[in-house]
Each structure stands twice: as C-alpha cells, then as structure tokens.
C-alpha cells in the first residue's frame, strides 16, 4: 500500500537536491565580491528608501483567502463522489445525481450570498 | 524489488531531464517567438539561431555575485526560490508522458511513461502539490522587505488561489467522466471515443484560462506587471536565485500544458493509431511532446498578442466568470454520467 509512494519520496529527494544544489552552487561561485554597501540597499526605483517594506495588508486579500478556503474544502469533498459516480450510476442513477446536485446547490447558495454581499467586487466599496 | 526501484529511478531521471531540458528550449522559443511576432531578429549570435543563448545566460547567472540585500529576512529569502523549484519539480511525476506499449526493462514491465505509475491518488496529489507553489511566491514577496515585492507576492497569492478553484472544478468534470484519479486511466478512457475537450468544452475553456493565471503568464501576470511593480515578487532577487524563479515558472508551464493535454486532449494517443513495442513507445512520446509543444507555443503567442488585465477585472473573471462556468460544466457532466451516456 505504502509502496506506491516510493516514487514520490524519490522525486522529493531529487527535487530537493536540484533546488539546493542550484542555490548552493551559486552561493559558492559568486561569494565575497560586494564592493559597496550601497549595493545591498533595498530597491525603490533609485530613490532614497522612505520606510520599511513591512506594510499593513489590505483586508481584501484576507476576504479572498477566507472565501477560497471555504470553497476549496467543499471541492475536496466532491472528489470521492466524482470517482464513485460512474460505477454507482449503473445501479442507482437518481441517488447519485441527487447527492451531487444537492451538495452543489448548498455551495451555490453560499456563492450567491457572497456575490450579493460584494465579496467578489475588488474595486467597488465593500459591504462585507 | 531491486529491478523495480531501478526502473522507477530510470524513469525519474529520464523524465526530469526532459523537463529540465524543456526550460532553456522554452526560453529560447519565447525570445525568438517574441522577436518573430514583433518583426525583429532576437538572440542569434550564440550558436546556430542563438539556440545556446539560454545556456550561456544560465552560466552567467551562476557566476553572478551572490547579493543579499539589507533588511531581508535571510532564512525565508533563501528558502523561497528553493521552494519554487522544489514544488515545480514534484508535480510532473504523476503525468503519463507516453504509453509503455508492453516494453519490459530488466524483466519489469515499463507501464506508462510516468514516474509514480502505481500512485492511486494521481490528480489529487497534483492539485495538492501545485497549490503549495504559492508559498514560494508569497514568502519571496514578504521576506524581501520591498514594497514592490510585497505587492507582487500578495497579488500573486490572491490570484493563484482564486483560479485554483475553477481549475479544480474543471478537473473534477474529467474525473467524473473517467471514474478514476489516475491520469493514465484518464488517457485510456479517452481512446476510442471523443477527447474530453469536445463533450466538456466548457471545462476545457475554463482550464485553459486558469492555466494561464496559475502560471502567472500574460494576460494574467499581475504579480510581475513590469510597468507598475518593476518585477513584482522577485525585484530583490539576483543571480541563481532569480534564475530559480524563472525556471520554476517555465517548468510549471510545461507541467500545466502536459496536464491540459492529458486531461482534455487524449494524452499520448492518436485516434486510429495502435503500435506495439519500442516503436509504439517512441511514437506515443513524440505525439505527447508534439501536443505539449503546441500549448507551449500558445503561451508565447498569447503573451505577445494580448494586453494585461486590470486587477479587479482579473478577480471578476476568476470568481464571477470561470467559477460558475466550471460548476455548470460539472452539472452537465454529472447529468450525462447519471443518464449512462458513454460518449462523455
């Protein structure tokens, strides 16, 4: 059972070696040549740096993240149904369809609610 | 067990080499393609038709001074490009690059040309791993301590998660029609009937658009948007760390094109062609690469043909356009499957 994951672990090792090797090699080959301290300054289109880059983040991004988590979890719930549907539909097509569509309908209610609340409007004033 | 491991390792090395070779070739195609579309020459000095140019560039980048800007969060700054490459190199292992056609190596049947040929959770693994790619971008944006980077990283993460939903729903339609999460079975299920792109045309369109958004390519490259954000999340990156981001972007393009071909366009099969042995293996691999090459060219073609979207347009298209479309596609496929239509 776990045997099918052997290629995954091998790929993880390989990918880690490539990623680490690439960055490590360039650190080795390109080290110790920084001539001026000004070189390491944060880039701001050639202007003098005004303040830090650690800014507060607009709440819009958090709304997108929350909505994503809600819907993504629901999509994950649909995968087992999708895999089983074709076989199950041979004996009881009505139930298979009803189960899937009911789930999607519940999803759609939430979607319409968020739409009307303006959660998907980026530019307009939010009502959320 | 020993021979089995050797076969898996062999597949991993051959296919990973194929993927890594595709990156410089793709960079070259992109630059020459851009030049062709804009009626200029493009790189043509290094090697015949400038084909060695990307290799020369990567050697140069390898020897560039390794600069760590002041004020960055050191650990995350170094980790972010590594995460990007690491994730980009993990996703391709569940994609079947061709059909084994009964060829045996060391007494082991080759199976289909994919590394994790026994893995039952194929598509689920792919969706799970590819969504981790957001971490590379958002960590790069935040750890750089630069306003451009921060904005680029935030935009990219919001964009990636928005389009991931539509993508997953479009994939779900294919899974529903196939009844398996394995990508080689998705290919097998499409032989002998219409490719999924025809009965699930809506899902195909949604997937293509989402593929452009997921790889941060024009017209959805708001994360980089040179005219407003300089270079977006990798403003502060130079030398090989910058190259790592470029590499992961191009590898993601290869993977997503391969996935598109596998899910909707019959993968390595051609209708009416059934070959056996090594010939069949080589032909199926060539067919697959040919189909992928078309979509790679499409990426370049679209990049130099369409202007960039505004960010609110991007979000509107993702949430109000593609998500309902993908759901409609899913409902249609579900009805078809319940009615027992075999052509879906």
Interface residues (C-beta under 8 A of the other chain):
Chain A: X3 X4 X5 X6 X7 X8 X10 X11 X12 X14 X15 X16 X18 X19 X20 X22 X23 X25 X26 X27 X29 X30 X31 X33 X34 X39 X40 X41 X42 X43 X44 X45 X52 X53 X54 X55 X57 X60 X61 X64 X65 X67 X68 X71 X72 X75 X78 X79 X82 X83 X84 X85 X86 X87 X89 X90 X93 X94 X96 X97 X100 X101 X104 X107 X108 X111 X115 X120 X121 X122 X123
Chain B: X5 X8 X9 X11 X12 X13 X16 X20 X61 X62 X63 X64 X65 X66 X67 X68 X69 X70 X71 X78 X81 X82 X83 X85 X86 X87 X89 X90 X93 X115 X116 X117 X118 X119 X120 X124 X125 X144 X145 X146 X147 X148 X149 X150 X154 X157 X158 X161 X162 X164 X165 X168 X169 X172 X175 X176 X177 X178 X179 X180 X181 X230 X235 X236 X239 X240 X241 X243 X244 X247 X311 X312 X315 X316 X319 X320 X323 X324 X327 X330 X331 X334 X335 X337 X338 X339 X340
